[in-house]
Amino acid sequence: MVGELSPDGNYMWDGYQWVVAQPQAAVASVVQQPFMAQPDPFASGLDSTPLPLAPDASGAGGGKATLRLAVIGLVGSLLLAGVGFASYEFVIDPWLDPDPYTEDKFVSSVGDTLTQEQVVSGETDGWSCRVELEISTNDEMLGEMDIDLNTKMSASRDAALIETDMTIRTGGFPIPVNGDFWLSQEEFAMRSMGESQRTVFDSMDDEPATVLLTDSDAMGTESLAYCFLHHMAAISLENGEDLDFTSSSERFPNEDGERAVKVSMEQDVDGARMSISWFFDAEDNLIGGKATNDTGMKLLMTITNEKLSKPSWVDSATSGSFALNLDEDLWSNYTHRTMTIEPQFNATYKLEGAQIVLYSEETDAEDNDIMILVSKVSATGALDSSGISISVEGDSPSNCTFFYNDTEPMLEISYGDTIRMECEDNGDYNQLRDYEFGLANANDQIAQKMDLEMPWASPFLTIISILGAGLLIRKRFE
């Protein structure tokens, strides 16, 4: 029976085991006699051996008591932890969140951010914007298509970088597409599907960000406008448009989950409900945004002011020749040709070592296009008004004279320079029809334009779909 005393009155049954009936008395005795021997609590003469535990049905009464105490302790700890968590979650944590914005505060904070014009003009020590887009579309040729796009654009005063990874899913089959582009004042490099190439030049006439981020051929540039939607929204608010403005504290929806204040706007656009939000940290810095619509589009933007550094793959990329386009004169024929030089990226190259060449285009056993050099002369030697004359083998031998017309800046391959070829026709203007006319570097690498476009038709259609989504969002703010 619980509370039952032992025959000597020193022990009591607590329902599980015998315990000392009056432990306080023993403790008091010790306190009162700190330097004396402790009195024997079994002064009655009873055996001091602890009484055996009373048996129970399980034969493990002591274990039950220990378990009971452990459970009580655990429950108490959990209760204390729960109270602490609730205090932090509902009392302390909200105090740490930034205050919601008013419309005026949003417009003011947006005014402190870089504009698209400033970024593409290179007016920044460091800027980057990552755009992660999920979209579904229906193409007439490919049918239903899901697109996952991850593009990061970075810019500084002397360099620009675009990194793009895309996956296209049609019929359940994923098609990966990727392309990276690096441009600085000294070089351009590109990498796509594991292959990379690089060209080094003498100088550039424009800022790298201006050239690369505005090049519509470069995969990824179509995402740039997403990074500046907040400016369009601020202009619309200043113009008094009703954008269903709301603001609240919410962590930024990325892996870090940074504390932020969220500004949201919703509107029906072409029958689709569009929700766009931007996030500012406690110092009023824009850290990103997100957008969704009821057709399944999801967009996440992450914006930072991180410094831009050259990717490690650039220096190991295969070196190529001059990156340029040659615009042929309307009145050219196979024996008399004039080409105007149009370097890519507004770059210039040293004229020293360059060559004016004739070459043929052929296909190897693996159906790869190859260029075979036929004849060459020094470009600097061709600066002379009389040019350089050599014999060229065609359908029949022909004497040809090559000229290089240099414009400012002098002794550099630059926009507006021309190369010219004048050959004896011998009554046959088609005798050199199998040859192409151009430039090559000192390593006999023939100059050609670097193709920044995607090589597959389906990704090209994907770009159109992505642009369509971008225009859909922008339409509300124009």
C-alpha positions in Angstrom: 0.0 0.0 0.0 1.4 3.4 -0.9 2.5 5.3 2.2 2.9 2.1 4.3 5.8 2.4 6.8 8.3 -0.4 7.5 8.2 -2.0 11.0 11.0 0.3 12.3 9.3 3.4 10.9 12.4 4.4 8.9 11.1 3.4 5.4 8.0 4.0 3.4 6.5 2.2 0.3 6.0 4.7 -2.6 4.3 2.2 -4.8 7.5 1.0 -6.5 10.1 0.6 -3.8 11.0 1.4 -0.1 12.3 4.9 0.5 13.6 6.7 3.6 10.6 7.9 5.5 12.1 11.2 6.8 15.2 12.2 4.8 15.0 15.7 6.1 15.9 14.6 9.6 19.1 12.9 8.4 20.1 15.9 6.4 19.4 18.2 9.4 21.6 16.0 11.6 24.5 16.3 9.2 24.1 20.1 9.0 24.0 20.5 12.8 27.2 18.3 13.3 29.4 19.3 10.3 32.7 18.2 11.9 31.4 15.2 13.8 30.8 11.7 12.7 27.4 11.2 11.1 25.0 9.3 13.4 23.9 5.9 12.3 20.4 6.1 11.0 20.0 2.5 11.9 20.6 3.0 15.6 17.8 0.7 16.4 20.1 -2.2 15.8 18.5 -3.3 12.5 20.7 -4.6 9.8 22.0 -1.6 7.7 21.7 -3.7 4.6 19.1 -2.0 2.3 15.8 -3.7 2.4 15.0 -5.6 -0.7 12.6 -4.2 -3.2 9.1 -5.5 -2.9 8.5 -7.8 -5.9 5.9 -6.8 -8.5 4.4 -8.6 -11.4 7.1 -7.8 -13.8 10.0 -8.4 -11.6 11.6 -5.0 -12.5 10.2 -2.5 -10.0 13.4 -0.5 -9.8 13.6 -0.2 -13.5 10.1 1.2 -13.6 10.9 3.9 -11.1 14.1 4.9 -13.0 12.1 5.0 -16.2 9.4 7.1 -14.6 11.9 9.7 -13.4 13.6 9.8 -16.8 10.2 10.4 -18.5 9.3 13.1 -16.1 12.7 14.8 -16.7 12.3 14.5 -20.5 8.8 15.9 -20.4 10.0 18.8 -18.3 12.9 19.5 -20.7 10.6 19.4 -23.7 8.1 21.8 -22.0 10.9 24.2 -21.2 12.3 24.0 -24.7 8.8 24.5 -26.1 8.2 27.6 -24.0 11.6 28.9 -25.1 10.9 28.2 -28.7 7.5 29.8 -28.5 8.9 32.9 -26.8 11.6 33.2 -29.6 9.2 32.4 -32.5 6.3 34.6 -31.5 7.9 37.4 -29.4 11.7 37.8 -30.0 12.0 36.7 -33.7 9.4 39.2 -35.1 11.3 42.1 -33.4 14.4 41.3 -35.6 12.5 41.6 -38.9 12.7 44.8 -40.9 9.6 47.0 -40.9 7.2 46.8 -43.8 7.5 49.4 -46.6 5.1 52.1 -47.6 4.8 52.9 -51.4 7.0 56.0 -50.9 9.6 53.9 -49.0 9.7 51.4 -51.8 10.1 54.1 -54.5 12.9 55.7 -52.4 14.8 52.4 -51.9 14.5 51.5 -55.6 15.9 54.9 -56.5 19.1 53.8 -54.6 19.6 50.7 -56.8 21.5 50.5 -60.0 19.5 51.0 -63.2 19.8 48.8 -66.3 21.6 51.7 -68.1 24.2 52.0 -65.3 24.9 48.3 -65.3 25.3 47.9 -69.0 27.5 51.0 -69.1 29.9 49.4 -66.6 29.2 52.0 -63.9 29.7 49.6 -61.1 32.5 48.0 -59.2 30.5 44.8 -58.9 26.9 43.6 -59.7 25.3 40.3 -60.4 21.8 39.0 -61.0 20.8 35.3 -61.0 17.5 34.5 -62.8 16.0 31.1 -62.1 12.9 30.6 -64.3 10.5 27.7 -64.6 8.0 27.9 -67.5 5.8 25.7 -69.6 4.8 26.4 -73.1 3.3 24.8 -76.1 5.3 24.9 -79.4 3.6 24.1 -82.7 6.5 21.8 -83.7 7.6 20.3 -80.4 4.3 20.3 -78.5 4.3 20.8 -74.8 7.6 21.9 -73.4 8.9 22.6 -69.9 11.9 24.9 -69.5 14.2 25.4 -66.5 16.5 28.3 -67.0 19.3 29.4 -64.6 21.2 32.4 -65.8 23.7 34.5 -63.8 24.8 37.9 -65.3 27.7 39.8 -63.7 29.3 43.1 -64.6 32.0 45.5 -63.4 33.9 48.4 -65.0 36.3 46.3 -66.9 34.6 42.9 -67.4 31.3 41.1 -67.9 30.2 37.5 -67.5 27.1 35.5 -68.5 26.6 31.9 -67.2 23.6 30.0 -68.4 22.3 26.5 -67.8 19.0 25.4 -69.3 17.1 22.2 -69.4 14.3 21.7 -72.0 11.9 18.8 -71.4 9.7 17.7 -74.3 8.0 14.4 -74.2 9.7 13.6 -70.9 13.1 13.7 -72.6 15.5 16.3 -71.0 17.8 18.4 -73.3 20.6 20.2 -71.5 21.9 23.4 -72.9 24.6 25.6 -71.4 26.8 28.5 -72.4 29.2 30.8 -70.6 30.6 34.1 -72.0 33.5 36.1 -70.6 34.5 39.5 -71.9 37.2 41.9 -70.6 39.3 44.7 -72.0 41.8 42.1 -73.2 40.0 39.0 -74.2 36.8 37.2 -75.0 36.1 33.5 -74.1 33.1 31.3 -74.5 32.3 27.8 -73.3 29.4 25.6 -74.4 28.7 21.9 -73.9 32.2 21.2 -72.7 34.1 23.0 -75.5 35.7 26.4 -75.0 37.6 28.9 -77.1 39.3 32.2 -76.5 40.6 35.2 -78.5 42.9 37.8 -77.1 42.9 41.4 -78.5 44.8 44.6 -78.0 42.0 46.9 -76.8 38.2 47.6 -76.8 36.4 50.8 -77.8 33.4 50.1 -75.5 32.8 48.8 -72.0 32.7 45.0 -71.8 29.3 45.1 -70.1 27.9 47.3 -72.8 29.1 45.0 -75.5 28.2 41.6 -73.9 25.0 42.3 -72.0 23.3 44.0 -75.0 24.4 41.4 -77.6 21.1 39.7 -78.5 23.0 36.7 -79.9 24.5 35.8 -76.5 22.4 33.2 -74.7 21.2 34.6 -71.4 20.9 38.2 -72.3 17.2 37.9 -72.7 16.9 37.5 -68.9 18.5 40.9 -68.2 15.2 42.8 -68.1 13.9 40.6 -65.2 16.6 42.1 -63.0 15.2 45.6 -63.3 11.5 45.1 -63.0 11.5 47.0 -59.7 12.4 50.2 -61.6 9.3 49.7 -63.8 7.1 49.1 -60.8 8.4 52.2 -59.0 7.7 54.4 -62.1 4.2 53.0 -62.3 3.6 53.8 -58.6 4.9 57.3 -59.1 2.4 57.7 -62.0 -0.4 56.8 -59.7 -1.2 53.3 -61.1 -3.1 50.9 -59.0 -0.8 47.9 -58.5 -2.4 46.3 -55.4 0.6 47.2 -53.2 1.3 45.2 -50.0 4.3 44.9 -47.8 5.3 42.5 -44.9 8.3 40.9 -43.3 9.3 37.6 -44.9 12.6 35.7 -45.3 14.1 35.7 -48.8 13.1 32.4 -50.5 16.6 31.1 -51.1 18.9 28.7 -49.3 20.1 31.4 -46.8 16.6 32.6 -46.0 17.8 36.1 -45.1 15.5 38.4 -43.1 13.9 40.8 -45.4 10.9 43.1 -46.0 8.8 41.9 -49.0 7.0 44.3 -51.3 4.3 42.6 -53.5 2.1 43.7 -56.3 -0.6 41.7 -58.1 -2.5 42.3 -61.2 -4.5 40.5 -63.9 -2.3 40.5 -67.1 -3.8 39.1 -70.3 -6.2 36.9 -68.3 -3.4 35.6 -66.0 -3.0 36.5 -62.4 0.5 37.8 -62.0 2.2 38.3 -58.6 5.6 40.0 -58.3 7.5 40.6 -55.1 10.8 42.2 -54.2 12.9 41.7 -51.1 15.0 44.3 -49.2 17.3 43.5 -46.3 17.5 45.5 -43.0 19.8 48.1 -44.6 17.3 48.7 -47.5 19.5 46.8 -50.0 17.6 45.0 -52.8 18.5 41.3 -52.5 16.1 39.8 -55.1 12.6 39.2 -56.2 10.2 36.5 -57.3 7.2 36.3 -59.6 4.5 33.7 -60.3 1.3 33.5 -62.3 -1.6 31.1 -62.4 -0.2 29.4 -65.6 2.6 27.8 -63.6 5.5 30.3 -64.3 8.0 30.6 -61.4 10.7 33.2 -61.3 13.4 33.9 -58.7 15.9 36.7 -58.9 18.9 37.0 -56.6 20.8 40.4 -56.8 24.2 41.1 -55.2 27.1 43.6 -55.4 29.8 40.9 -55.4 33.1 41.5 -57.2 33.5 39.9 -60.5 36.6 37.7 -61.1 37.8 35.8 -64.1 36.5 32.2 -64.3 39.2 29.5 -64.0 38.2 27.9 -67.4 39.1 31.0 -69.4 42.9 30.7 -69.4 42.7 27.0 -70.3 40.3 27.6 -73.3 41.6 26.9 -76.8 43.2 30.0 -78.4 41.7 31.1 -81.6 42.2 33.8 -84.3 40.8 37.2 -84.7 37.0 37.4 -83.9 35.6 39.5 -86.7 33.2 39.7 -89.6 34.3 40.6 -93.2 31.6 42.5 -95.1 32.1 41.9 -98.8 31.8 44.8 -101.3 28.7 44.6 -103.6 30.9 44.8 -106.7 33.2 42.0 -105.8 33.7 38.9 -108.0 36.0 35.9 -107.7 39.0 37.7 -109.1 38.4 41.2 -107.7 37.3 41.3 -104.1 37.1 44.0 -101.3 36.3 43.2 -97.7 35.5 45.7 -94.9 36.7 44.5 -91.4 34.1 44.5 -88.6 35.7 43.2 -85.4 33.4 41.6 -82.8 33.1 43.3 -79.4 34.5 46.6 -81.0 38.0 45.1 -80.4 41.2 45.9 -82.1 44.2 43.6 -82.8 47.8 44.3 -83.6 48.4 44.3 -87.3 51.9 42.9 -87.0 51.9 39.2 -87.8 48.5 39.3 -89.5 48.1 37.8 -92.9 45.8 38.3 -95.9 44.9 34.8 -97.1 43.0 32.7 -99.6 41.6 29.5 -98.3 39.1 26.7 -99.1 36.3 25.3 -97.0 36.1 21.5 -96.9 34.5 18.7 -94.8 36.5 16.0 -93.1 35.6 12.3 -92.7 33.5 13.2 -89.6 31.6 15.9 -91.4 33.4 18.7 -89.5 34.0 21.9 -91.5 37.7 22.6 -91.9 39.5 25.5 -93.6 42.6 24.8 -95.8 45.0 27.7 -96.3 46.0 28.1 -100.0 47.9 31.4 -100.2 49.0 34.1 -97.8 50.8 37.4 -97.7 51.9 39.7 -94.9 49.2 42.3 -94.0 51.9 44.9 -93.0 53.6 44.3 -96.3 50.4 44.8 -98.2 50.1 48.3 -96.7 52.3 49.6 -99.5 50.4 51.3 -102.2 51.6 48.8 -104.7 50.5 45.9 -102.5 52.1 42.4 -102.6 51.8 40.2 -105.8 51.9 36.4 -105.9 50.9 33.6 -108.2 47.8 31.7 -107.1 46.8 28.3 -108.4 43.2 28.0 -109.4 41.6 26.5 -112.4 44.6 28.1 -114.1 47.5 30.0 -112.6 46.7 33.7 -111.9 48.8 36.6 -110.7 47.1 38.3 -107.7 47.9 41.5 -105.8 46.8 42.0 -102.2 46.3 45.3 -100.4 45.6 46.3 -96.8 44.0 49.8 -96.3 44.6 50.9 -92.7 42.5 53.5 -90.9 42.7 55.0 -87.4 44.0 53.6 -85.1 47.1 52.9 -87.3 48.8 49.6 -87.4 45.9 47.9 -85.7 43.1 45.7 -87.2 40.1 47.9 -86.4 36.6 48.7 -87.7 36.7 50.2 -91.2 40.0 48.7 -92.3 39.7 47.0 -95.7 41.5 44.2 -97.5 41.5 44.0 -101.3 42.5 41.4 -103.9 43.0 42.0 -107.6 43.8 38.9 -109.8 44.3 38.5 -113.6 41.1 36.8 -114.9 42.7 35.4 -118.0 39.2 35.5 -119.6 37.7 33.4 -116.8 36.2 35.3 -113.8 35.4 32.0 -112.1 38.8 30.5 -111.9 39.1 31.3 -108.2 35.5 30.4 -107.3 36.6 27.6 -104.9 38.6 30.0 -102.6 37.5 32.3 -99.8 39.2 35.6 -99.1 40.1 36.7 -95.5 42.6 37.3 -92.7 44.6 35.0 -90.5 46.9 35.4 -87.5 50.6 34.6 -87.3 49.6 30.9 -86.4 47.7 30.6 -89.7 44.4 30.5 -87.8 41.8 32.0 -90.1 39.7 34.9 -88.7 36.0 34.3 -88.3 33.1 35.5 -86.3 32.5 33.7 -83.0 29.0 32.3 -82.9 27.3 33.2 -79.7 23.9 31.8 -80.7 22.7 28.3 -79.6 23.3 25.7 -82.2 20.0 23.9 -81.8 16.6 24.9 -83.1 14.7 23.9 -80.1 16.7 26.0 -77.6 16.2 28.9 -80.1 12.5 28.5 -79.8 13.0 28.3 -76.1 14.5 31.7 -76.1 11.4 33.1 -77.9 9.2 31.5 -75.2 11.3 33.1 -72.4 11.2 36.4 -74.1 7.4 36.1 -74.4 7.2 35.5 -70.7 9.4 38.6 -70.1 7.2 40.8 -72.3 4.2 39.5 -70.5 5.6 40.8 -67.2 6.9 44.0 -68.6 3.6 44.9 -70.3 2.0 45.8 -67.0 4.7 48.3 -66.3 5.0 50.0 -69.7 
